[in-house]
Amino acid sequence: MKNYLLKLKKSLKERKSALEFQVKLQRGIIRCNYVVQVGNMTVGTNDENKVILHSTVGNQLPSQFDKQQVNEIRTKCKWNNVDGKMIPIKTFFYKDWYKKELEKVNNLLLDLNKKTMGV
């Protein structure tokens, strides 16, 4: 259990660093302002420019899209859960998405630190 918690803590710290780096990198005006999220996954593209889903776990960061790309994703793509129910597509302004993710990671690290103080 101790090793698992240490690995989890390390993974969360890596994600936090990646998120903070991206926030610092994206100062000013950029063309692709939106992150598209489906459930707990973010939408991205592969090497062939096909739409795929990325996990929000680890230090992989989401792709960002412009308004036209977001509209195209919303009209052409649909995802269903294991029960066959459609998962809603959510769009976030990239700064809001990163802020929310950083808060989530910071809260998880705080909880983990409290639980592992004696470990």
ABEGO torsion letter per residue (X at the ends): XAAAAAAAAAAAAAAAAAAAAAAAABBEBBABABBBBBEABBBBBBAAGBBBBBBABEABBBBBBBAAAAAAAAAABBBBBAAGBBBBBBBBBAAAAAAAAAAAAAAAAAAAAAAAAAX
